[in-house]
Amino acid sequence: MSKEQTKSGSGDLRWLFNLLVIVVEFAIAFAIFKFVFGNPSNFEGNNPDNHPLKGNFLGIIYKGGIIVPFLVTCFMLVITFSLERFMTIARASGKVSAKKFVRDLQVMVDRGEIDKAIASCDVQKGSLANVMKAGLIHYKELSTSSTLDKDQKVLSLQKELEEATALELPMLSQNMIILSTIVSIGTLIGLIGTVLGMIRAFAALSDTGSAGAAALATGISEALINTAIGIISSTFAIVSYNYFSTTIDNLTYKIDEAGFSLVQSFAASQK
């Protein structure tokens, strides 16, 4: 099986797992909406059809309507995939700081201790270590090769590092699309809930006339709950997405920098 087929298969499984996570979290969100927010004790006369008790925020959220479970799902997905990205990127960074690892690796390479450097990558683990290990193994093979000239060896080492980096980058950026999507749709779903709530509120006003002004104010307040939850979800998603994007960019830069240093060391070692 080729690397491309393996990558495609793992990608299909990953999206299937993500879909399962979304479905499960929606089911949890709906249960929270129905049995926590919609608990009869949150409403006048212990009846969810009545107004929420004064100051009862859970009851007010429930009155936001059927859009609320979708918004709660968005918020839960932000938390879930932020934690997943945090743990994945932490593993990708390795056991010790990337800066110290690259510095120690450079010293070993300069001393010609290639086997020791490879062993160091096994201890470090993570995306940076994986790329450097692939480069070091190829470095060792090229050092004993007599069929290629210096320029060909350097190009071969660069290609090996680029291929190793290309295999690691998808793992670093996976699921970021979910966070970026929630950034956009969180507020939009909230606005849909608010618009639907406003339509219901004004429809009630048209039936009751001016006597329904208090009911209209209550309806608007309940409708705006959707926008508030949507904005909160989008805000968390924006902060999370930007943080992880910056972290991934920094790690990618360190990988490129370490690879360039290895190529330069190899070129200097060749006569």
C-alpha positions in Angstrom: 0.0 0.0 0.0 1.4 3.4 -1.0 1.8 6.4 1.3 -1.0 8.2 -0.5 -3.4 5.3 -0.1 -2.6 5.0 3.6 -3.0 8.7 4.0 -6.4 8.7 2.2 -7.6 5.8 4.3 -6.7 7.4 7.6 -8.3 10.6 6.4 -11.6 8.8 5.7 -11.5 7.2 9.2 -10.7 10.6 10.8 -13.7 12.3 9.1 -16.0 9.4 10.1 -14.8 9.7 13.7 -15.4 13.5 13.6 -18.9 12.9 12.2 -19.6 10.5 15.1 -18.3 13.1 17.6 -20.7 15.7 16.1 -23.7 13.4 16.2 -22.9 12.3 19.8 -22.4 15.9 21.0 -25.6 17.0 19.4 -27.5 14.2 21.2 -25.9 15.4 24.5 -26.8 19.0 23.7 -30.4 18.1 23.0 -30.6 16.1 26.3 -29.2 19.2 28.1 -31.7 21.4 26.4 -34.6 19.1 27.2 -33.8 17.9 30.7 -31.6 20.7 32.2 -32.7 23.9 30.5 -36.3 22.5 30.2 -36.6 21.2 33.7 -40.1 22.1 35.0 -38.6 23.6 38.2 -37.2 26.4 36.1 -40.7 27.7 35.1 -43.8 29.2 36.7 -46.2 26.5 37.8 -43.5 23.8 37.1 -44.6 24.0 33.4 -42.1 24.6 30.6 -44.8 26.2 28.6 -45.0 29.1 31.1 -42.6 31.9 31.6 -39.2 31.1 33.3 -39.0 32.0 37.0 -37.6 35.4 37.6 -33.8 35.4 37.3 -33.8 31.7 36.2 -31.2 31.8 33.4 -31.6 28.1 32.4 -35.3 28.6 31.8 -34.6 31.7 29.7 -32.1 29.7 27.6 -34.8 27.0 27.1 -37.2 29.6 25.7 -34.6 30.3 23.0 -36.2 27.5 21.1 -35.1 24.5 19.1 -32.0 26.4 17.7 -30.4 26.2 21.2 -29.3 22.6 21.0 -27.4 23.4 17.7 -25.7 26.4 19.5 -24.8 24.3 22.5 -23.4 21.6 20.1 -21.2 24.3 18.5 -19.9 25.4 21.9 -19.2 21.8 22.9 -17.4 21.1 19.6 -15.1 24.1 20.2 -14.1 22.8 23.6 -13.7 19.2 22.3 -11.6 20.0 19.3 -9.6 22.6 21.1 -8.6 20.0 23.7 -7.8 17.5 20.9 -5.6 20.0 19.0 -3.8 21.0 22.2 -2.9 17.4 23.1 -2.0 16.6 19.5 0.3 19.6 19.0 1.8 19.1 22.4 2.8 15.6 21.3 4.0 16.9 18.0 6.3 19.3 19.7 8.2 16.5 21.5 9.3 15.9 25.0 11.8 18.8 25.3 11.7 22.3 23.8 12.2 22.3 20.0 14.9 24.9 20.3 17.0 22.8 22.7 16.4 19.7 20.7 17.5 21.3 17.4 20.6 22.8 19.1 21.7 19.5 20.6 21.0 17.7 17.3 23.2 20.3 15.5 26.1 19.6 17.9 25.8 15.9 17.3 25.7 16.3 13.5 28.7 18.6 13.6 30.6 16.0 15.5 29.6 13.3 13.0 27.6 11.4 15.7 24.7 10.6 13.3 23.6 7.4 15.1 23.5 9.3 18.3 21.4 12.0 16.7 19.0 9.4 15.3 18.6 7.9 18.8 18.0 11.3 20.1 15.1 11.7 17.7 13.6 8.4 19.0 13.7 9.8 22.5 12.3 13.2 21.5 9.4 11.9 19.4 6.9 14.3 17.7 6.7 15.8 14.2 10.0 17.7 14.4 11.8 14.6 15.5 10.2 12.4 12.8 11.3 14.8 10.1 14.8 15.0 11.4 15.1 11.3 11.9 14.1 10.7 8.2 16.6 13.3 7.2 19.4 11.9 9.3 18.8 8.3 8.1 19.1 9.6 4.5 22.0 11.7 5.5 23.8 8.6 6.7 23.0 6.7 3.5 24.2 9.6 1.3 27.4 9.9 3.2 28.5 6.4 2.1 27.1 6.7 -1.4 29.6 7.0 -4.3 27.1 7.0 -7.2 26.0 10.6 -6.7 28.0 13.8 -6.8 27.7 16.5 -4.1 24.9 18.5 -5.7 22.8 15.4 -6.3 23.3 14.3 -2.7 22.2 17.7 -1.4 19.1 17.8 -3.6 18.3 14.2 -2.5 18.5 15.2 1.2 16.3 18.3 0.6 13.7 16.1 -1.2 13.7 13.6 1.7 13.1 16.3 4.2 10.4 17.9 2.2 8.6 14.6 1.8 8.9 13.9 5.6 7.5 17.3 6.3 4.6 16.9 3.9 3.6 13.7 5.8 3.6 15.5 9.2 1.8 18.7 8.2 -1.7 17.2 7.7 -1.6 15.7 11.2 -0.8 19.2 12.7 -3.6 21.0 10.8 -6.4 18.3 10.9 -9.7 19.4 12.5 -8.7 23.1 12.2 -11.4 23.3 9.5 -14.0 22.4 12.1 -12.9 25.3 14.3 -12.8 27.7 11.4 -16.3 26.6 10.4 -17.7 27.3 13.8 -16.2 30.7 13.7 -18.5 31.5 10.8 -21.7 29.5 11.5 -21.9 30.0 15.3 -23.1 33.6 15.1 -25.2 32.9 12.0 -27.1 30.0 13.7 -27.6 32.3 16.6 -29.1 35.0 14.3 -31.4 32.4 12.7 -32.7 31.6 16.2 -33.2 35.2 17.0 -35.0 36.0 13.8 -37.3 33.0 14.4 -37.9 34.2 17.9 -38.7 37.7 16.7 -41.2 36.4 14.2 -43.0 34.5 16.9 -42.9 37.5 19.2 -44.4 39.9 16.7 -46.9 37.3 15.6 -48.1 37.1 19.3 -48.3 40.9 19.4 -50.5 41.0 16.4 -52.9 38.6 18.1 -53.0 40.4 21.4 -52.6 44.0 20.4 -51.0 46.6 22.7 -51.8 44.5 25.7 -49.1 42.1 24.6 -46.3 44.6 24.9 -44.9 42.8 28.0 -45.1 39.5 26.2 -43.3 41.1 23.2 -40.4 42.3 25.5 -40.1 38.9 27.0 -40.1 37.3 23.6 -37.4 39.6 22.3 -35.3 38.9 25.4 -35.6 35.1 24.9 -34.9 35.4 21.1 -31.7 37.3 21.8 -30.4 34.4 23.9 -29.6 32.6 20.6 -27.4 35.5 19.4 -25.6 35.6 22.7 -24.8 31.9 22.7 -23.8 32.0 19.1 -21.4 35.0 19.7 -19.9 33.2 22.7 -19.3 30.0 20.6 -17.8 32.0 17.7 -15.6 34.0 20.1 -14.1 30.9 21.7 -13.7 29.4 18.2 -11.8 32.5 16.9 -9.4 32.5 19.9 -8.8 28.8 19.7 -8.3 28.8 15.9 -5.9 31.7 16.0 -3.9 30.3 18.8 -3.5 26.9 17.2 -2.8 28.4 13.8 0.1 30.4 15.3 1.4 27.4 17.2 1.4 25.3 14.0 3.1 28.0 12.0 5.8 28.3 14.6 6.4 24.5 14.7 6.4 24.4 10.9 9.0 27.1 10.8 11.2 25.2 13.3 10.9 22.1 11.2 12.0 24.0 8.1 14.8 25.7 10.0 16.1 22.5 11.4 16.0 20.8 7.9 17.9 23.7 6.4 20.6 23.5 9.0 20.9 19.7 8.4 21.3 20.3 4.6 23.9 23.0 5.2 25.8 20.7 7.6 25.7 17.9 5.0 26.9 20.2 2.2 29.8 21.4 4.3 30.8 17.8 5.1 31.0 16.8 1.5 34.2 17.5 -0.4 
